Amino acid sequence: MEFCNEMSRPKKVAPDYRYHVSGQAVVTFNGTNFYLGPHNSPESKAKYRTLLAEYIA
């Protein structure tokens, strides 16, 4: 019987947009937390997209 290691979890393309207990949205890039503003607000989602674009570039 052969074992296959191809069932490992795929790596994420982008860090998650998360809820912080303070009510803020937070994302972590390279070990640094960035607080984006109130969770689920249009402003925090726009900041997330901007940071993500910089991270990918």
C-alpha positions as CSV (number, residue, x, y, z in Angstrom):
1,M,0.0,0.0,0.0
2,E,1.4,3.4,-1.0
3,F,0.7,6.6,0.8
4,C,0.2,9.8,-1.1
5,N,1.1,13.3,0.2
6,E,-1.0,15.1,-2.4
7,M,-3.9,15.5,0.0
8,S,-2.2,18.4,1.9
9,R,-4.2,21.6,2.3
10,P,-3.5,24.1,-0.4
11,K,-1.9,27.4,0.6
12,K,-4.1,30.5,0.8
13,V,-3.7,33.1,-1.9
14,A,-4.5,36.0,0.4
15,P,-4.7,36.5,4.2
16,D,-8.2,36.6,5.7
17,Y,-10.2,39.7,6.5
18,R,-11.2,39.0,10.1
19,Y,-13.2,40.3,13.0
20,H,-11.3,41.5,16.1
21,V,-13.0,41.6,19.5
22,S,-12.6,45.4,19.5
23,G,-15.2,45.5,16.6
24,Q,-12.5,46.3,14.1
25,A,-11.6,44.4,11.0
26,V,-8.1,43.1,11.0
27,V,-5.8,41.5,8.5
28,T,-2.3,40.1,9.1
29,F,0.5,40.5,6.5
30,N,3.9,39.0,7.3
31,G,3.1,38.8,11.0
32,T,1.9,42.4,11.3
33,N,-1.7,43.2,12.1
34,F,-3.4,46.0,10.3
35,Y,-6.6,47.4,11.8
36,L,-8.9,48.5,9.0
37,G,-11.8,50.2,10.8
38,P,-15.3,48.9,11.8
39,H,-15.8,45.3,10.6
40,N,-17.9,44.9,7.5
41,S,-17.9,48.6,6.7
42,P,-17.2,49.8,3.1
43,E,-14.2,51.7,4.4
44,S,-12.5,48.7,6.0
45,K,-13.2,46.5,2.9
46,A,-11.6,49.2,0.7
47,K,-8.5,49.4,3.0
48,Y,-8.3,45.6,2.9
49,R,-8.3,45.6,-1.0
50,T,-5.7,48.3,-1.1
51,L,-3.4,46.4,1.4
52,L,-4.0,43.2,-0.5
53,A,-3.0,44.7,-3.8
54,E,0.2,46.1,-2.3
55,Y,0.9,42.7,-0.7
56,I,0.5,40.8,-4.0
57,A,2.5,43.3,-6.0
